[in-house]
Amino acid sequence: MARLPRYFAKGVPQHVILRGNNRDAIFASDEDCEFFKEVLAEAARRYALAIHAYVLMTNHLHLLATPGTADSLPKTLQSLGRRYVQYFNYRYRRTGTLWEGRYRATVIEAETYLFECMRYIELNPVRANMVAHPAAYPWSSYRANAEGQADALLTPHLLYRRLGADARERQAAYGELVRAPIDETRLEAVRQSTHKGWALGGGRFQVKIERLTARRTMPLPKGRPRKGDDSSCLTQ
């Protein structure tokens, strides 16, 4: 099944995935990761994109971010892509594209899935058997969100700030959330939403986003398709 067009909504968090072309590496050294973070932070500030969580894996990356304007996310990723691909190609004496087609992005309902997505992102290295604990992986937001390590790339979400009265309380509470047992149903919902472009949240949220964007944001019930399901999003 083809993925639906992307859509962007101001103030609504987005889960984003970028993959290397043919699943090739996009980060070959710590210096690559450092440069990527630097360029991403600059672009995010310029285009009002608040980043709450991230992980840089060898051949892909995840971001959880809230756009300040309807075009914050596409402009940030466009700027990032130009600078990082130029850097990577020059450093490794290669040419051509670095990314696997278009990036994947889906909106999420913060009240129900923000922390689920943050945890999903930061536990990627654990699921990949690269480390036993997320704190052992240096290229994610876990150390900042759960342990207080400074990270200029991050802007805490309001719901994160409400986890405690001060930084230590928030970090401890977030660490407990990450260590909590994983609900496989919710985990699969995160995976499927990003893979297929569905809005991730409750029924009311999905209907709200569908009305806002004038496009389908959730799976159709079994049976005859509705007319107009493949309509374009408001913001490309």
Residue pairs with C-beta under 8 A, 6 or more apart in sequence:
1 196
3 104
3 195
3 196
3 197
4 196
4 197
4 198
4 215
4 216
4 217
4 230
5 197
5 215
5 232
5 233
5 236
6 102
6 105
6 197
6 233
6 236
7 107
7 209
7 213
7 215
7 217
7 233
7 234
7 235
8 14
8 67
8 70
8 71
8 72
8 73
8 74
8 105
8 107
8 233
8 235
9 67
9 70
9 107
9 209
9 212
9 213
10 67
10 68
10 69
10 70
10 72
11 66
11 67
11 68
12 66
12 67
12 107
12 108
12 110
12 209
13 52
13 64
13 65
13 66
13 107
13 108
13 110
13 114
13 117
13 157
14 63
14 64
14 65
14 66
14 67
14 73
14 105
14 106
14 107
14 108
15 62
15 63
15 64
15 105
15 106
15 108
15 117
15 121
15 190
15 193
15 194
15 200
16 62
16 63
16 64
16 65
16 73
16 77
16 103
16 104
16 105
17 60
17 61
17 62
17 103
17 104
17 105
17 194
18 26
18 60
18 61
18 63
18 77
18 99
18 103
18 104
19 26
19 59
19 60
19 99
19 100
20 26
20 59
20 60
20 98
20 99
20 100
21 96
21 97
21 98
21 99
21 100
22 100
23 59
23 60
23 100
24 59
25 58
25 59
26 32
26 58
26 59
26 60
26 61
26 88
26 98
26 99
27 33
27 36
27 56
27 57
27 58
27 59
27 139
28 92
30 138
32 88
32 91
33 56
33 138
33 139
35 84
35 87
36 56
36 61
36 80
36 84
37 56
37 153
39 79
39 80
39 83
39 84
39 87
40 51
40 76
40 80
40 153
41 152
41 153
43 49
43 75
43 76
43 77
43 79
43 80
43 83
44 50
44 51
44 65
44 76
44 153
46 75
46 76
46 79
47 68
47 69
47 71
47 72
47 75
47 76
47 79
48 67
48 68
48 69
48 72
49 65
49 66
49 67
49 68
49 72
49 73
49 76
50 65
50 66
50 67
50 68
50 155
50 157
51 63
51 64
51 65
51 141
51 153
51 154
51 155
52 64
52 65
52 66
52 114
52 118
52 141
52 154
52 155
52 156
52 157
52 160
53 62
53 63
53 64
53 117
53 118
53 121
53 122
53 140
53 141
53 145
53 154
54 61
54 62
54 63
54 64
54 121
54 140
54 141
54 153
54 154
55 61
55 62
55 121
55 122
55 124
55 125
55 137
55 139
55 140
55 141
56 139
56 140
57 124
57 125
57 128
57 139
62 120
62 121
62 124
63 121
64 108
64 114
64 117
64 118
64 121
65 73
65 76
66 157
67 73
70 234
70 235
71 235
73 105
77 103
81 98
81 99
84 98
85 97
85 98
85 99
88 94
88 98
89 95
89 96
89 98
104 194
104 195
104 197
105 194
105 197
106 193
106 194
106 197
106 198
106 199
106 200
107 199
107 200
107 201
107 209
107 217
108 114
108 117
108 193
108 199
108 200
108 201
109 199
109 200
109 201
109 202
109 205
110 157
110 158
110 159
111 159
112 201
112 202
112 205
113 186
113 189
113 190
113 200
113 201
114 157
114 159
114 160
115 159
115 174
115 177
116 183
116 186
116 187
116 190
117 190
117 200
118 141
118 145
118 160
118 174
119 177
119 178
120 187
120 190
121 140
121 141
122 134
122 140
122 141
122 142
122 145
122 178
123 134
123 178
124 140
125 131
125 134
125 136
125 137
125 140
126 132
126 133
126 134
126 137
130 137
131 137
134 140
134 142
134 146
134 178
135 142
135 143
135 146
135 147
141 151
141 153
141 154
142 178
143 149
143 151
144 150
144 151
144 154
145 154
145 156
145 160
145 171
145 174
146 171
146 174
146 175
146 178
147 171
147 175
148 167
148 168
148 171
156 170
160 170
160 174
161 170
163 169
163 170
163 173
163 174
164 170
164 171
164 172
164 173
189 200
190 200
192 198
193 199
193 200
194 200
196 219
198 206
198 217
198 218
198 219
199 205
199 206
199 209
199 210
199 217
199 218
201 209
203 218
206 217
206 218
209 217
210 216
210 217
210 218
212 234
213 233
213 234
213 235
214 231
214 232
214 233
214 234
215 229
215 231
215 232
215 233
215 234
216 226
216 229
216 230
216 231
220 226
220 229
